Amino acid sequence: MNTPTATTLKHIAEHLGLSVAAVSMALRDHASLPATTIARVKRAALKLRYTPNSAGSALAAHRQQLRVRRDFSVIALVSNWPARDDWLQRPSAQRLLAGATARARAYGYELQHHWAREDGMTPARFSRVLASRGIRGLILAPLDHPDSRLDLTWENFSSVTIERPVRYAHFHHIVPNYSADLRLAWARLRERGYARIGLVIEATLAERVAHQWEAAHAFEQTRAASPSAPVPTLIVSGPNPSATIGAWLREHRPDAVISRCNDVLAAVAALQLRVPRDLGYASLNVVDDAPGVSGILQHRDVMGAAAVDALHGLLHRNHRGPHAVAQGTQIDGSWHEGRTVRKPPRERKP
């Protein structure tokens, strides 16, 4: 019995009157080819029942890996805050940069920080500067406001974002798992005997995370065994946040606070409350909070590495611009044992 011959790239090329190289590039969505050619090749491949050879694909991927430095050796980590180092001075940003740099080196890239407002550049000029330097891969740092704009010539770049900007949600985004982090904080406080748990968030941060902390907190409150009314969530804005938080603490008297607002501890001190004896305090980002606090450690170094992983794949698939369907990667945080909540029962002295 004769075994059917598998369709190869050469068969498709002969069928269409193209070179084998052109067919291969079209099947990888290479940006140098017209969209009509790519579509024609893909229709022919489907018609001829072409199936990629797994061994050949692995070899081609290995060869591409070896060509990283020659083809696109630099990745740009782009920030667009009002001043060059506004974002980078944050401890969480420094951890993210370290994780991204280490992973980039492992692949053979050089990671460079580029400030989009350098020398008063417009987004259009900044796009041209990046292209002139042969930079095709971008990691967009969190914007100074979730609704901010940075209208680069996105179709010229493979792009991944840290967090999920409102206007650019269809790029592959790397984000903390906000809901899981909030619920982990609740679990650790609950096992330490806290019952009346409140949530305080700075307004811009609540918007930045699309109010996921608030939603998860509301769900946990429905599971709480406390007979009293739940503590209402406080979203902090305005000119005197410490006074606002102090009034909320006096009125609702929580026994623990989950916080993403750096004014909470000042308000607690003003009321002469002792932490953790009088009030437990759990931060949703211990790296950017006061020293020694308990709470969630967001693994920003892992987020940086994951961003490079995602961008590496986009570069080798020649995918530029946004995705048709939004997609992203969530990174779970872990509990960091500090000095601002009670110890678990098994660790307390008799």
N, C-alpha and C positions, 0 to 999 in steps of 0.2 A: 504494500500500500504506500502511495506517495504521500509524504508529509508536506502540507502546504508551506510555501516559502513565506516567511514573515516579511511584512512591508518594512523597507528601510528608508532612510532619508534620501538615498539615491533614487529610489523608486518615485518618491514624491517630487524630487527635483526634475526627473525626466518627464513626469506627467505634466508639470507646469512650465517646463522650459526655463527653470532657474538653476542656479548653482546649489550644491549641497550646503555650502556655507550660508547662503541666503535662507534656505529652508530651516537650518538649525537656528539661525538668529531669529527668524520669524516665530518659531515655536517657543522661544524664550522672551518674546515681546521686546525685542531689542529696539531701543529708542531711535536708532538711525534709519529704520525702515518705515515706509509709509503704512498707515493703519490699514489701507486697502490691501496691501501685499500680505500683511500679517493675517488678516481675515481670510484671504484667498488660500493661503497655505494651511491654515487651520481647518478650513472646509475640506480641502483635499485630503488632509491627514485623517479626518473623520471618515470620509468616503472610502478611503483605501484601508481603513482599520489599522492605522499605524499605532503601535505600542512601543514606547521608549524601551530601549535595552537597559536593564538595571545596571549591569556591569559597566557598560559604556557611559551611562550617566554618572556613575560614581567616579570613573576615571576623569571625565570632563570636569566634574566639580573639584576633584583634587588638583587638576591643572589650573583651574581658576583660582583656587586658594593660593597656589604658588605665584600667581601673577598679581596679587593684591597690590604690592608696592608700585608696580609699573602702571597699572590701570587707574586706580583711585586710592592713593596712599593716605590721604588726609581726610579725617572726619571733622566737621565743624560743630562744636557745641555752641549754639547761638543763644545769647541773652539779649533782652530788649528792655531792661529797666532804665530809669532815668539817668543813672550814673553807671559807669563801667563795672564797678565792683559791688553794686547794691545787692545783687543776688549772691555772688560768690562769697561774700563775707559771712553768710549764714553757715553755721556748723553742718546742717543737713546738706547744703549745697556742696560743701567741701568733701563730705563723705561720698556723695553721688559722683562728683568729679573723679575722686580716687578710684571708685569701682569701675567707672567707664574707661578711665585711662588704662587700668590694668588689663581689662578685657580687650581693649583696642590693640594693645601691644601684643597680646597673645595671638591675635589674628594677623598682625603685621601692619596695622594702621598707626598713624600718628594722630592723636586727638588734640585739637587746638581750640581754645576759647576765642570766639569772635563776638564783639559787642556790635549790635546792629546799628547803633547810633554814633559810631566812631566818626569823629570829624564832621558831625552834622549830616551824615549820609541819609539819603532817602532810601526806602525799601528797594526801589528799582535800581539805584546805583549799587546798593549793598549786594543785590542779586548778581549784578554784572561783575563786581569784584570777586565774589566767590567763584563764579564760572571762569573768570580769567585765570584764577589760581588752580584750576582743574579740580575744584571741590565739588563732588556730586552728592555726598552724604551729609545730612544735617540731623542733629539732635537739638530740638527746640526746648530750652529750659523753661520752667514755669514762668508765665508772664506776670508782670507786676499786678495786674488785675485780671480776673478770669475772662472778662469781656474785651480785653485789649485786642488791638489789631496789629498785625505785622504782615503786610501784603507783599510777600516776596513772589518771585516768579516760580511758584511751587512746582509747576509742570517740568521744570528743569532739574529737580532734585528728588532724591530718595529721602524721605523725612520720617522721623519718629519724634513724638512729643513726650516730655515728662509732665505728668498730670494730663488733664484733658481740657484744653482751652475751648471755651464755648464756640468760638468761630472756626476752630480747626479740629473738630471732633472726629473727622473722617481720616485723620492720620493715625497710624498705629500708636497707641498711647500706653505708657507705663505708669501705673498709678498704685498707691497704697490701697489695700483692701479696707476701706474706711468702715464699712459695716461690720466686718469680722473683728477689726481692732476695737471698736466700741463695745461689742459684745464680750470680747475677752476682758476688757477693763471691768465690765459689770460682773463677770464670773469671779474675778480675783477679789473684788470688793465684797461680793456676796459671801464668799467662803471665809472672809475675815469678820463677818458678822454685821456689816453695814446694811441698813434697811432703807433709809431715806436718802436716796442717791439723786443728786441734781446734776444738771449739765449746763455748762457755761461756754459759749463759743463767741469769738469775735465775729462780727457780721460779715466782713469780707471773706473770712475763711469758711464760714457756713455756706456762702454762695460758691466759693471755689470748689468745694466738694459736693456741690449739688444737693446739699442738705441731707446727705446720707447718714451723718452722725445723728442728726435729730430723729430720723426715721427709725434707726436701730435702737435708739434710746427709748423712743415711745413704745416700741415693741417689747423691750425688756421691762418697762414699767408695767405692762399688762401682765407680766409673769411674776411680779413682785408680791411677796406675801404680806407687806405692810398694810395694816387695817386703815391707816390714815390716807388722806388724799395725796396723790403723787406730787412731787415737787415740779412746778412748771419750768420748762427750759428757758434759760436766759440768753438771748442774742444781744451782744453788747455793741453799742455804737454810741456816738455822741462825744462831747468834749471832756466828760469827767467819768471815765469807766469805773474807777475805784468806788466812787460814791454810789453808782448804780448797783454794783455788785454787793456793796455793804448793805444797802437797803433790801436787796433780794435775800441775803443771808439772814438778816434780822427777821424778815417777814416769814420765811418758809422753813428756816432752821433745818437744813439737811445735815445728816451726820457724815456725808462724804460728797465730794464734788469731783466730777470728771470734767476736765478743762482743756480747751484749746484757746486760752486767752491769758496772756502773761500778766494781767493786772489782778488776778484772783488772789495771789498770795499777799500782795500789798494790801488789799481790802481786808483779808483775814487778819493781818497784823494790826491794822488800824482798829479792829474790833477787839484786839487783845485776846484772840482765840489762839490756842496752842495746837500745832499740827505735829503728830497725828492724834494727840490725846483728846482734843475737843472736836476736831474735824479732820477727816481723811481727804487727801488730795491725790488724784491720779491724772497725769497729763496724757494727752493723746499724741504727743510728740516730745519725748523726754530730751532729745538731742538739742532742740531749740528752746527749751524751757530752763528754769533755774537749776543750778547744780543740786544733785542729790534727790531729785523728785522721783517718785514711783510712777509707773505707767507704761505706755506703749513705746517700744523701740521700733520706729520705722526703719527698715533696712534699706537705707538710701544707697549704700554701696551695691547692694544686689540689684536695685532699680537701675543704677548706672550700667551695670554689666548686662542686664536684660535689654536695655535700650540699644547697646552695641550689637547684641545678638540679633535683635529684630532688624536693625539697619543693615547688618551684614547680609542677611537673607534678601532684603529688598535690593541691595546693590547687585547681587549676583543673579537676581531674576530680572534686572533692568526695570524694576517698577519705579515709576516716578509719579509725583503728584499724590492726591488723596486716593483712598480706597472707595470703591463703589458702596461697600458695606462697612460700617464702622467696626473696628476690632481693636482689642487691647489686651494687656497683660496686667493682672493684679498681683501685688506682692504682699503677703500677710506680714503683719508685725508680730512681735513677741513681747511678753511681759518682762519689764525691767524692775527689779526689786530695789527700791530706793529707801528713803527714810520718812516718807510722808503718808504712809498708811500703816495700820497695825500689822503685826506679823500674823501669819496663819496660825490657827489654834495649836497645831502640833509643835510650833516653834516658840510659843510663849512660855515664860518661866512659871512654875506652879506658885 
